[in-house]
Amino acid sequence: MSAPSPSAFYRNHLVLPLLLAVITFLAFDLTELDRWISNLLLDPVNGQFPLLHDPVFEKLTHKWPRILPNWTGEAAIIGSLLSLLWPLLGRYPNGFITRGLNAARISPVLQFTTRHRRDLYYVVVAFALSTTVIHYLKSHTSVYCPVETTLYGGSQARVEWFENFRWFSAAGDGRCWPGGHASSGFTLLALYFVALRHRWRHARKLLVAVLLIGFVYGTTRVLQGWHFMSHTFWAGIFVWFSCFASALGCYGRQALQAPAPERADKPRAGAYA
């Protein structure tokens, strides 16, 4: 099976996300769509977001969901460190430590981390780059959350990110754009590129699942008034580009675009000739 053309690869992974960024900018940042959506979520009696101070909703949608991306990142860091051990221990197959690890059945874990060292390094790099990009944008745009603005009872003026952007200095104290909680869910997009590199047949399903996780993370904060809907879209866009750039740097396009291996049970051409 021949690999798809480079143009198709960049169309799917670069051009389409750029197109989504343009659509998001035109549909949200240049209109009042964000405010219209948030207004629909207000309690008409007191003009507040009903879930803003709900402790159960906060725990279920904000505190606990962080476990998934946090544990993924921590596992990648630990696995990266463990991947350096087995090549050293392998030099002494009859050593006391090696025999002890074999008896405790820990050796297969170390061997696994060694085989997938590049994947573990990639996840660490992708998570770090995504987090850095999001924090940079937050501090250099100084966008306040909806409930912090005068639109919904706060004291800060609402500004769009492009109105207050600074390249080399902090723009202010606002830290709401892009969505931080949504970006933590979208960082799992790194797993999609790992699956793509290994030609896992469920890679697209994994991609859809991660996108849903990110949107759910972001939407719950919209319901509480801590973000506008566009903040979730922008978080996903910037994390995607961070993971994509990291994947190109760690794997290269050819590795990400390699043709899927033929299944062993698939008959070869001419097998029944």
Residue pairs with C-beta under 8 A, 6 or more apart in sequence:
1 259
1 260
1 262
2 259
3 254
3 257
3 258
3 259
4 257
6 253
6 257
9 253
9 256
9 257
13 244
14 244
17 237
17 240
17 241
17 244
20 233
20 237
21 234
21 237
24 230
24 233
24 234
24 237
27 33
28 34
28 228
28 229
28 230
28 233
29 160
29 161
29 162
29 230
33 229
33 230
34 228
34 229
34 230
35 151
35 228
37 222
37 228
37 229
38 146
38 152
38 222
38 225
38 228
38 229
41 49
41 50
41 222
41 223
41 225
42 48
42 49
42 152
43 49
43 50
47 152
47 153
48 152
48 153
48 225
49 147
49 152
49 223
49 224
49 225
51 57
51 223
51 224
52 147
52 224
52 225
52 226
54 224
57 220
57 223
57 224
58 224
61 217
61 220
61 221
62 181
62 220
62 221
65 181
65 184
65 185
65 217
66 181
66 184
68 185
68 188
68 213
69 127
69 184
69 185
69 187
69 188
70 184
72 123
72 127
72 187
72 188
72 191
73 123
73 124
73 127
73 187
76 120
76 123
76 124
76 127
77 124
79 113
79 116
79 120
80 113
80 117
80 120
80 121
80 124
82 109
82 110
82 113
83 110
83 113
83 114
83 116
83 117
83 120
84 117
85 110
86 107
86 110
86 111
86 113
86 114
87 114
89 95
89 97
89 98
89 101
89 110
90 98
92 98
98 107
101 107
101 110
113 120
118 250
118 251
119 194
119 197
119 198
121 250
122 190
122 193
122 194
122 246
122 247
122 250
122 251
123 190
123 191
123 194
125 246
125 249
125 250
126 187
126 189
126 190
126 193
126 242
126 243
126 246
126 247
127 187
127 190
129 242
129 243
129 245
129 246
130 183
130 186
130 187
130 190
130 238
130 239
130 242
130 243
131 183
131 187
133 238
133 239
133 241
133 242
134 178
134 180
134 183
134 235
134 238
134 239
137 161
137 177
137 178
137 238
138 174
138 175
138 176
138 177
138 178
138 180
139 170
139 171
139 175
140 165
140 166
140 167
140 169
140 170
140 171
141 161
141 164
141 165
141 166
141 171
141 174
141 177
142 159
142 164
142 170
142 171
142 172
142 173
142 174
142 175
143 159
143 160
143 161
143 164
143 174
143 175
143 176
143 177
144 154
144 156
144 157
144 158
144 159
144 174
144 176
145 154
145 174
145 176
145 225
145 226
145 227
146 152
146 154
146 158
146 225
146 226
146 227
146 228
147 153
147 154
147 224
147 225
147 226
148 154
148 155
148 156
148 174
148 176
149 156
149 157
149 158
150 156
150 157
150 158
151 158
152 225
156 174
161 177
161 234
164 171
164 172
164 174
165 171
176 226
176 227
176 231
177 231
177 234
178 231
178 232
178 234
178 235
178 237
178 238
179 217
179 218
179 221
179 227
179 231
179 232
179 234
179 235
180 235
181 217
181 218
181 220
181 221
181 227
182 214
182 215
182 217
182 218
182 221
182 227
182 231
182 232
182 235
182 236
183 214
183 235
183 236
183 238
183 239
184 217
185 210
185 213
185 214
185 215
185 216
185 217
185 218
186 210
186 211
186 213
186 214
186 217
186 235
186 236
186 239
186 240
187 239
187 243
188 210
188 213
188 214
189 207
189 210
189 211
189 214
189 239
189 240
189 243
190 243
190 246
190 247
191 206
191 210
192 203
192 206
192 207
192 210
192 243
193 243
193 244
193 246
193 247
193 251
193 256
195 202
195 203
195 206
196 203
196 247
196 256
197 247
197 251
197 255
197 256
197 258
199 258
199 259
199 260
199 261
200 206
201 260
211 236
214 232
214 235
214 236
214 239
215 232
215 236
217 232
218 227
218 229
218 231
218 232
218 235
218 236
219 229
219 232
221 227
221 231
221 232
222 228
222 229
222 231
222 232
247 256
248 256
